[in-house]
Each structure stands twice: as structure tokens, then as C-alpha cells.
Amino acid sequence: MFANLSERLSRIVKNLTGQGRLTEDNIQDTMREIRLSLLEADVALPVVKSFIDHIQGQALGKEVIESLTPGQVLIKLVYDELIVMMGEQNETLDLRAQPPAVILMAGLQGSGKTTSVAKLARWLKETQNKSVLVVSTDIYRPAAIQQLETLARNINVEFFPSDTTQNPVDITHNAIQAAKNKAIDVVIIDTAGRLHIDDEMMAEIKRIHAACQPVETLFVVDAMTGQDAANTAKAFHEALPLTGVILTKADGDSRGGAALSIRHITGKPIKFMGMGEKVDAFEPFYPERIASRILGMGDVVSLVEEAEQKLDKSKAEKLAKKIKKGKMFDLEDFRDQLREIHKMGGIMGIMNKLPGMGALPANVKDQLNDKKIVETEAIINSMTFKERRFPAVIKGSRKRRIAMGSGTSVQAVNQLLKQFLLMQKMMQKMSKKGGMMKMMRGLQGKMPFGGNSGWRG
């Protein structure tokens, strides 16, 4: 997300940093570049105008012009204004109500609403320690009810059954009563979507809203629809008292126009982002962290939080003890590390949260891809247990068998083994004093999933 905008703004930032002084002329040039960058990112025109007006007014002030580091001051203004544009802070769910607290989900068909119900239910269960019941009032699509039932079973939350013969308002009443009977904390109601906004749809969801009196009414919108997402959210807000927005498919949106426009147009905060299809690909929306990502400063806080939640600490401790004892790092260990990377959203999911990644050359970005990780894991899976523990035994005929089993080539197997030996040596250095820094320097350009890029950042 924001890949194009981040690249453009990073370039502008670099140009500013190199200038000793700012003048009215180069501030005007910079504002023009920022305006074009935002418009190309599909940010709504009124939002762009407001953004530029606010920054320009401050940038022409005496403090900025006379500053010893005017470029850095202007970058700070851009950063602060991005945060304001997106809502200044994360606005959490307000679940202060006599249980069950009811959350109503609204949105167009295909926006990822049903999946978001499951993602939100899982997030409440895993991070907020809440018991959750989910229910579908989409009587027009039996597949939607079945989908929610399957998702609820997968994440181990309560599912209230419904069918196409029932009235959506009756389903709502019955689900809430069932939650009361079981002393469940939160009920999430999935509503029917339509291909477009229509009076019938709005009338039905208003009746459901009146019946359940939700503490949160969340609008689910596809980030890839750009500024249209903000306009659709506005239409829903005019019909319903929305309390927030869930932005889905944010990982597929390279522009970011929706995230940057919704708050300004609707006055409602983005509370969560869906970053993929998996039920754990869901995170609270923090404007300051997103602004940091856009300007190429990374988002280490989110990365650490994600690591805390998703990584297997017992495996990490076991590996650390093994290496400290002088035992060899083998391909079994390597495969475990690849699987941990998958949990963190893949290599690009991690890289996008690290500072300075926007400045990587295109050829390096191409090499740091998740397809290479999948291929590497397939090769390791095609080995026997003995081969994974003792890679030195892998010779000619074994290499051909492994290549055939993994659908790759002998060349790919050779490349993996060669890179694994480099990593094995580096892992051994970790157990020695100052080993971690030596390993990080050695890893540059020799990542097992990217090949030798030649980059030395």
C-alpha cells in the first residue's frame, strides 16, 4: 500500500534534504510535486487542496524559512499533516455497554465484509480476550451464511444459524438473545451487501440498526476502489450513524487514495485495515504509523507488535540455545525460519515496515519476493529428514530427485545449498561476541531468498 506515493514523496524528501535553504520558489515547486503525487495516488481533490493549503501556509512562515534545517522542518510538516488527514490517532472500538455489545457491519457486495466479520471476531478474541458471536442477516445469498459459519468454526467463535426464509430483523433479535443467554461479550452482525447503493438496501439496514442498537456501526470498504471508497462511505454515513471504517484489500492498493480521503470526506475514522485474505491479516489503523510508512521511515512499532503476536517464541528460544551450544544450524531450522516469515506476512510484509526500504533499487525489490521463499520451502520439503539434517550428503542423484520432487531445477537446488552454507556460517557467528552485527553485515546482498543482489545500503 502507498508504494507509488511513498516513492514519489521519498524522492521529494531527498531533494529537500539536499538544499541548504528554502525560498518561496522552491517551496512552491515542492508543493506542486506533492500535489501531483497525491492526485496520482487517487486522493480526493478537496482533500489534496486542504492538505496543500495547510502545509503551504506554515512552510512560508519565518521559522521554516530561517531554520538551519529547512528541509527537515518541511518534511515534519508533511508528516504532521498526513497524520491529521488520516485522523491523528487510532480510535479503538467503544464496547462499553451492557453485554452483549453489538457491532453492525455494513458495505457493498464484494467489499470483503463477511471476511472482515471473522477477522474482527478473531481480533477481539485473541487481543481483547472477548467472547464473540457472529451472525449473518444476508438472506439473499445462502453462500454468505455458509461462508460465515465456516470462518466462525475456523477461528473458534460462536455462530448463530440463520437461513433465507427468515426476516433479517428477527434473526438480529434472536442472535442477541442467544448471546445474552450464553453471557457472550460481543455480537457482530453481518448484513447483506448490494452491487450498488439502493433505497431497498438502505431501508433494510436501517431496520436492523434500529432493532439491535449497535455500539459500533462499521462501514467495510475496498481500498482498491480509491477515492470512490470515500464517496461510498459518505453515502452510507448519510443513511446510518457510522462510527468507523474498515479498509479491506489494503495490501493490493498501491495508491492509498482511500485511506487518505475517507476521514476528511466522512468525518469518520478508519479503525482497522485488512492486509490480505487470511483471518490474521488484520490490524488497527494508526495514522502516525501509516504516515511514517508513506515517507519511507518504516513502521518498526507495528513490526515488533506483530512479532510478539505471531512468532513462536519457544522455537526461537530452542534455536538460540542450539546455536549457543555450538550445534549446527540445519535445513530443518532454516525451513522453520521461512515459516515464521510467512506468519509475518512474507518478506515484503516485513520489508515494507523497515526504514529506508523505499530507497532500495528495483532489481533488489524484484529479488526480495515471496515466490522465492515458496520455492525454497518446496525444495527443502522434497528432501529426506537425513538430507535436511546433514545437507553435505546431497550429491548428484539426490539433487536430481529433489529438483524433480519440488518442481524446480538442479540449478535451483545448488543455489539453495550454496546460500544455506553462507547462512549456516553466519548463524555460527551469532554465538560469538559481536556476532549479530557481523552476521547482519554479512547478510547484505546474500539473503537466502533473494540471491546476491550486490546492494550495499
C-alpha positions as CSV (number, residue, x, y, z in Angstrom):
1,M,0.0,0.0,0.0
2,F,1.1,3.6,-0.8
3,A,4.0,2.2,-2.9
4,N,3.7,4.8,-5.6
5,L,3.1,7.7,-3.3
6,S,5.9,6.7,-1.0
7,E,8.3,6.5,-3.8
8,R,7.3,10.0,-5.1
9,L,7.4,11.6,-1.6
10,S,10.7,9.9,-0.7
11,R,12.2,11.5,-3.8
12,I,10.8,14.9,-2.9
13,V,12.1,14.5,0.7
14,K,15.6,13.6,-0.6
15,N,15.7,16.7,-2.8
16,L,14.6,18.9,0.1
17,T,17.2,17.5,2.4
18,G,20.0,18.3,0.0
19,Q,19.0,22.0,-0.1
20,G,20.7,24.4,2.3
21,R,18.0,27.0,2.3
22,L,14.3,27.1,1.4
23,T,12.9,30.0,-0.6
24,E,9.3,30.8,-1.7
25,D,10.2,29.5,-5.2
26,N,11.5,26.1,-4.1
27,I,8.6,25.7,-1.6
28,Q,6.2,26.3,-4.4
29,D,7.9,23.7,-6.6
30,T,7.8,21.2,-3.7
31,M,4.1,21.9,-3.1
32,R,3.4,21.3,-6.8
33,E,5.2,18.0,-6.6
34,I,3.3,16.9,-3.5
35,R,0.0,17.9,-5.1
36,L,0.7,15.8,-8.2
37,S,1.8,12.9,-6.0
38,L,-1.4,13.0,-4.0
39,L,-3.6,13.3,-7.1
40,E,-1.8,10.3,-8.8
41,A,-2.5,8.4,-5.6
42,D,-6.2,8.9,-6.3
43,V,-6.7,11.2,-3.2
44,A,-9.9,13.2,-3.5
45,L,-9.4,16.7,-4.8
46,P,-10.9,18.6,-1.8
47,V,-8.5,16.6,0.5
48,V,-5.5,17.5,-1.7
49,K,-6.5,21.2,-1.7
50,S,-6.9,21.2,2.1
51,F,-3.6,19.4,2.6
52,I,-1.5,21.7,0.4
53,D,-3.2,24.9,1.8
54,H,-2.3,23.9,5.4
55,I,1.3,23.0,4.6
56,Q,2.0,26.0,2.3
57,G,0.7,28.4,5.0
58,Q,3.1,27.0,7.6
59,A,6.0,26.4,5.2
60,L,6.2,30.1,4.2
61,G,6.4,31.1,7.9
62,K,9.5,32.7,9.2
63,E,10.6,29.7,11.4
64,V,10.8,27.4,8.4
65,I,12.5,29.8,6.0
66,E,15.1,30.8,8.6
67,S,15.6,27.3,10.0
68,L,19.1,25.8,9.8
69,T,17.5,22.6,8.6
70,P,14.5,23.9,6.5
71,G,14.2,20.6,4.5
72,Q,13.7,18.6,7.7
73,V,11.2,21.1,9.1
74,L,9.2,20.9,5.9
75,I,9.3,17.1,6.0
76,K,7.9,17.3,9.5
77,L,5.1,19.5,8.3
78,V,4.2,16.9,5.7
79,Y,4.3,14.1,8.2
80,D,2.1,16.0,10.7
81,E,-0.4,16.9,8.0
82,L,-0.6,13.3,6.8
83,I,-1.5,12.3,10.4
84,V,-4.2,15.0,10.6
85,M,-5.6,13.9,7.2
86,M,-6.0,10.3,8.4
87,G,-7.4,11.1,11.9
88,E,-4.4,11.9,14.2
89,Q,-4.7,8.7,16.4
90,N,-6.1,5.2,16.4
91,E,-9.7,5.2,17.5
92,T,-10.5,2.0,19.2
93,L,-13.9,0.2,19.4
94,D,-16.1,1.5,22.1
95,L,-17.6,-1.6,23.7
96,R,-18.7,0.0,26.9
97,A,-22.2,-1.4,27.1
98,Q,-24.3,-4.0,29.0
99,P,-23.2,-7.3,27.3
100,P,-23.5,-8.2,24.6
101,A,-22.1,-5.1,22.9
102,V,-23.4,-5.2,19.3
103,I,-21.3,-4.3,16.2
104,L,-23.1,-3.9,12.9
105,M,-21.2,-4.3,9.7
106,A,-22.3,-2.5,6.5
107,G,-20.9,-2.4,3.0
108,L,-21.3,-3.1,-0.7
109,Q,-21.2,-6.7,-2.1
110,G,-17.6,-7.8,-2.8
111,S,-16.0,-5.4,-0.3
112,G,-14.8,-8.2,1.9
113,K,-17.5,-7.7,4.6
114,T,-18.1,-11.3,5.7
115,T,-14.3,-12.0,5.9
116,S,-13.9,-8.8,7.9
117,V,-16.6,-10.0,10.4
118,A,-14.4,-13.1,11.0
119,K,-11.2,-11.1,11.2
120,L,-12.7,-8.7,13.7
121,A,-14.1,-11.6,15.7
122,R,-10.7,-13.2,15.8
123,W,-9.0,-9.9,16.8
124,L,-11.5,-9.3,19.7
125,K,-11.0,-12.9,20.9
126,E,-7.2,-13.0,20.6
127,T,-6.2,-9.5,21.6
128,Q,-9.1,-8.2,23.7
129,N,-10.0,-11.5,25.4
130,K,-13.7,-11.2,24.4
131,S,-16.2,-14.0,23.7
132,V,-17.8,-13.4,20.4
133,L,-20.9,-14.5,18.5
134,V,-21.3,-13.8,14.8
135,V,-24.5,-13.9,12.7
136,S,-25.4,-13.3,9.1
137,T,-28.6,-11.5,8.1
138,D,-27.8,-11.9,4.4
139,I,-30.9,-13.9,3.4
140,Y,-30.3,-13.3,-0.3
141,R,-27.1,-15.3,-0.5
142,P,-27.1,-18.7,1.2
143,A,-23.3,-18.9,0.4
144,A,-22.7,-15.8,2.6
145,I,-24.3,-17.6,5.6
146,Q,-22.3,-20.8,4.9
147,Q,-19.1,-18.8,4.5
148,L,-19.5,-17.1,7.8
149,E,-20.3,-20.4,9.5
150,T,-17.1,-21.9,8.1
151,L,-15.0,-18.9,9.2
152,A,-16.5,-19.0,12.7
153,R,-15.6,-22.6,13.1
154,N,-12.0,-22.0,11.9
155,I,-11.5,-19.2,14.4
156,N,-13.4,-21.0,17.2
157,V,-16.1,-18.3,17.9
158,E,-19.9,-18.8,18.3
159,F,-22.0,-18.8,15.1
160,F,-25.8,-18.2,15.3
161,P,-27.5,-20.1,12.4
162,S,-29.9,-18.3,10.0
163,D,-31.5,-19.1,6.7
164,T,-33.1,-17.5,3.7
165,T,-36.7,-18.0,4.9
166,Q,-36.2,-15.7,7.9
167,N,-36.6,-12.0,8.4
168,P,-33.3,-10.1,9.0
169,V,-34.8,-8.2,11.9
170,D,-36.0,-11.4,13.6
171,I,-32.5,-13.0,13.0
172,T,-31.0,-10.0,14.7
173,H,-33.3,-10.2,17.8
174,N,-32.8,-13.9,18.2
175,A,-29.0,-13.7,17.9
176,I,-28.7,-11.1,20.5
177,Q,-31.0,-13.0,22.9
178,A,-28.9,-16.2,22.3
179,A,-25.7,-14.1,23.2
180,K,-27.4,-12.9,26.4
181,N,-28.3,-16.5,27.3
182,K,-24.7,-17.6,26.9
183,A,-23.2,-14.4,28.6
184,I,-21.3,-13.6,25.4
185,D,-19.4,-10.2,25.3
186,V,-19.8,-9.1,21.7
187,V,-22.2,-9.9,18.8
188,I,-21.1,-9.0,15.3
189,I,-23.9,-8.7,12.7
190,D,-23.1,-9.3,9.0
191,T,-25.6,-7.6,6.7
192,A,-26.5,-8.1,3.1
193,G,-24.4,-6.2,0.5
194,R,-25.5,-5.0,-2.9
195,L,-23.7,-4.3,-6.1
196,H,-24.6,-0.6,-5.6
197,I,-26.3,1.6,-3.1
198,D,-30.1,1.4,-3.4
199,D,-33.1,2.5,-1.3
200,E,-34.2,-1.0,-0.5
201,M,-30.8,-1.9,0.9
202,M,-30.6,1.2,3.0
203,A,-34.2,0.7,4.3
204,E,-33.4,-2.8,5.4
205,I,-30.1,-2.0,7.2
206,K,-31.8,0.9,8.9
207,R,-34.4,-1.5,10.3
208,I,-31.7,-3.9,11.5
209,H,-29.8,-0.9,13.1
210,A,-33.0,0.2,15.0
211,A,-33.5,-3.4,16.1
212,C,-30.1,-4.0,17.5
213,Q,-29.0,-0.5,18.7
214,P,-25.3,-1.2,18.0
215,V,-22.5,0.4,19.9
216,E,-20.4,0.4,16.7
217,T,-21.6,0.7,13.1
218,L,-18.6,-0.1,10.9
219,F,-18.6,0.5,7.1
220,V,-16.4,-2.0,5.3
221,V,-14.9,-0.7,2.0
222,D,-12.5,-2.0,-0.6
223,A,-9.3,0.2,-0.6
224,M,-8.7,-0.6,-4.3
225,T,-11.8,1.5,-5.3
226,G,-9.7,4.6,-4.5
227,Q,-11.5,7.8,-3.8
228,D,-14.8,6.1,-4.8
229,A,-14.4,4.3,-1.5
230,A,-14.6,7.6,0.4
231,N,-17.7,8.7,-1.6
232,T,-19.5,5.4,-0.9
233,A,-18.6,5.7,2.8
234,K,-20.2,9.2,2.7
235,A,-23.4,7.8,1.2
236,F,-23.6,5.2,3.9
237,H,-22.9,7.7,6.6
238,E,-25.8,9.8,5.4
239,A,-28.1,6.8,5.9
240,L,-26.6,5.3,9.0
241,P,-24.8,6.8,12.1
242,L,-21.4,5.2,11.2
243,T,-18.8,5.1,14.0
244,G,-15.9,4.0,11.8
245,V,-14.5,2.3,8.7
246,I,-12.7,-1.0,8.0
247,L,-10.5,-0.7,4.9
248,T,-10.1,-4.0,3.1
249,K,-7.6,-5.3,0.5
250,A,-5.2,-2.6,1.6
251,D,-2.3,-4.8,0.6
252,G,-3.5,-4.7,-3.1
253,D,-3.9,-0.9,-3.2
254,S,-0.6,0.6,-4.3
255,R,-2.0,4.2,-4.4
256,G,-3.6,4.8,-1.0
257,G,-6.3,7.3,-2.1
258,A,-9.0,5.7,0.0
259,A,-7.0,5.7,3.3
260,L,-6.0,9.4,2.7
261,S,-9.5,10.6,1.7
262,I,-12.1,8.8,3.9
263,R,-11.6,10.7,7.2
264,H,-11.8,14.1,5.5
265,I,-14.9,13.3,3.4
266,T,-16.9,11.3,6.0
267,G,-15.5,12.7,9.3
268,K,-15.3,9.0,10.4
269,P,-12.1,7.3,11.4
270,I,-10.6,4.2,9.8
271,K,-10.4,1.8,12.7
272,F,-8.9,-1.3,11.0
273,M,-7.1,-2.4,7.8
274,G,-7.4,-5.8,6.2
275,M,-4.0,-6.6,4.7
276,G,-4.7,-10.0,3.0
277,E,-7.2,-12.9,2.8
278,K,-6.0,-14.8,5.9
279,V,-8.1,-14.2,9.1
280,D,-5.0,-12.8,10.9
281,A,-4.2,-10.3,8.2
282,F,-5.9,-7.5,10.1
283,E,-4.6,-4.6,12.1
284,P,-5.7,-1.5,13.9
285,F,-5.2,1.7,11.8
286,Y,-2.6,4.0,13.3
287,P,-2.3,7.3,11.3
288,E,1.1,8.1,12.7
289,R,2.5,4.7,11.7
290,I,1.0,4.9,8.2
291,A,2.4,8.4,7.7
292,S,5.8,7.1,8.7
293,R,5.5,4.3,6.1
294,I,4.4,6.7,3.4
295,L,7.5,8.9,4.0
296,G,9.8,5.8,3.9
297,M,10.6,5.9,7.7
298,G,9.2,2.4,8.2
299,D,6.9,1.2,11.0
300,V,9.1,-0.7,13.5
301,V,6.5,-0.4,16.2
302,S,3.9,-2.4,14.2
303,L,6.6,-4.9,13.2
304,V,7.6,-5.6,16.8
305,E,3.9,-5.9,17.9
306,E,3.3,-8.3,15.0
307,A,6.3,-10.4,16.0
308,E,5.1,-10.5,19.6
309,Q,1.7,-11.8,18.5
310,K,2.6,-14.2,15.6
311,L,6.1,-15.6,16.2
312,D,6.7,-18.9,18.0
313,K,8.8,-17.8,21.0
314,S,9.5,-21.4,22.1
315,K,11.0,-22.2,18.7
316,A,13.1,-19.1,18.7
317,E,14.5,-19.9,22.2
318,K,15.2,-23.5,21.2
319,L,17.1,-22.4,18.1
320,A,19.1,-19.8,20.2
321,K,20.1,-22.5,22.7
322,K,21.1,-24.9,19.9
323,I,23.4,-22.3,18.3
324,K,24.9,-21.3,21.6
325,K,25.8,-24.9,22.3
326,G,27.7,-25.0,19.1
327,K,25.3,-27.3,17.3
328,M,24.9,-26.8,13.5
329,F,22.1,-24.8,12.0
330,D,20.4,-27.2,9.6
331,L,17.8,-27.1,6.8
332,E,15.1,-28.1,9.3
333,D,15.9,-24.9,11.2
334,F,16.0,-22.9,8.0
335,R,12.5,-24.1,7.0
336,D,11.2,-23.2,10.4
337,Q,12.5,-19.6,9.9
338,L,10.8,-19.4,6.5
339,R,7.5,-20.4,8.0
340,E,8.0,-17.7,10.7
341,I,8.5,-15.2,7.8
342,H,5.2,-16.4,6.3
343,K,3.4,-15.7,9.6
344,M,4.7,-12.1,9.4
345,G,3.1,-11.5,6.0
346,G,6.0,-12.7,3.9
347,I,9.3,-11.0,3.2
348,M,7.7,-7.9,1.6
349,G,5.3,-7.6,4.5
350,I,8.4,-7.3,6.8
351,M,10.4,-5.1,4.4
352,N,7.6,-2.6,4.0
353,K,7.8,-1.8,7.7
354,L,11.5,-1.3,7.8
355,P,13.0,2.2,7.4
356,G,14.6,3.1,4.0
357,M,13.1,0.2,2.1
358,G,11.6,2.6,-0.4
359,A,15.1,3.6,-1.5
360,L,16.0,0.0,-2.5
361,P,16.8,-0.4,-6.2
362,A,14.1,-2.0,-8.3
363,N,16.3,-5.1,-9.1
364,V,16.7,-5.7,-5.3
365,K,13.0,-5.4,-4.7
366,D,12.4,-7.9,-7.5
367,Q,14.7,-10.4,-5.8
368,L,13.1,-10.0,-2.4
369,N,9.9,-11.7,-3.3
370,D,7.8,-14.3,-1.6
371,K,7.7,-16.7,-4.6
372,K,11.4,-17.4,-3.9
373,I,10.5,-18.3,-0.3
374,V,7.8,-20.7,-1.5
375,E,10.2,-22.3,-4.0
376,T,12.9,-22.6,-1.3
377,E,10.4,-24.3,1.1
378,A,9.3,-26.7,-1.7
379,I,12.9,-27.8,-2.3
380,I,13.5,-28.4,1.5
381,N,10.2,-30.3,1.7
382,S,11.4,-32.6,-1.1
383,M,14.4,-33.7,1.0
384,T,14.5,-36.6,3.4
385,F,14.9,-36.0,7.1
386,K,18.5,-37.1,6.9
387,E,19.2,-34.7,4.0
388,R,17.7,-31.8,5.9
389,R,19.8,-32.6,9.0
390,F,23.0,-33.3,7.0
391,P,23.0,-31.3,3.7
392,A,26.5,-32.5,2.9
393,V,25.1,-35.9,1.8
394,I,23.2,-34.2,-1.1
395,K,25.1,-35.1,-4.2
396,G,24.2,-35.6,-7.9
397,S,21.4,-38.2,-7.9
398,R,19.8,-36.8,-4.7
399,K,19.9,-33.3,-6.3
400,R,18.0,-34.6,-9.4
401,R,15.4,-36.3,-7.2
402,I,14.9,-33.2,-5.0
403,A,14.6,-31.0,-8.1
404,M,12.0,-33.3,-9.6
405,G,10.1,-33.6,-6.4
406,S,9.9,-29.8,-5.9
407,G,9.2,-28.9,-9.5
408,T,12.4,-26.9,-9.7
409,S,15.8,-27.4,-11.3
410,V,19.1,-28.9,-10.1
411,Q,20.5,-25.3,-10.5
412,A,17.9,-24.0,-8.0
413,V,18.8,-26.8,-5.6
414,N,22.5,-25.9,-6.0
415,Q,21.8,-22.2,-5.4
416,L,19.8,-23.0,-2.2
417,L,22.6,-25.2,-0.8
418,K,25.3,-22.7,-1.6
419,Q,23.3,-19.9,0.1
420,F,22.4,-22.1,3.0
421,L,26.1,-22.7,3.7
422,L,26.6,-19.0,3.9
423,M,23.8,-18.6,6.3
424,Q,25.0,-21.6,8.4
425,K,28.3,-19.9,8.8
426,M,26.6,-16.6,9.8
427,M,24.4,-18.3,12.4
428,Q,27.5,-19.8,14.0
429,K,29.0,-16.3,14.3
430,M,25.9,-15.2,16.3
431,S,27.1,-17.3,19.3
432,K,30.3,-15.3,19.5
433,K,30.9,-11.8,20.9
434,G,29.7,-9.2,18.4
435,G,28.4,-12.0,16.2
436,M,25.0,-10.4,15.5
437,M,26.5,-7.3,13.9
438,K,28.9,-9.4,11.9
439,M,26.1,-11.5,10.7
440,M,23.9,-8.5,9.6
441,R,26.9,-7.1,7.6
442,G,27.4,-10.4,6.0
443,L,23.8,-10.9,5.1
444,Q,23.7,-7.7,3.0
445,G,23.1,-9.0,-0.6
446,K,23.3,-12.6,0.4
447,M,19.7,-13.3,1.7
448,P,18.8,-16.9,1.0
449,F,15.5,-15.9,-0.5
450,G,16.9,-13.2,-2.8
451,G,20.3,-14.2,-4.1
452,N,23.4,-11.9,-4.2
453,S,21.9,-8.5,-5.2
454,G,25.1,-6.6,-5.0
455,W,23.4,-3.9,-3.0
456,R,25.3,-2.4,-0.1
457,G,22.9,0.1,1.6
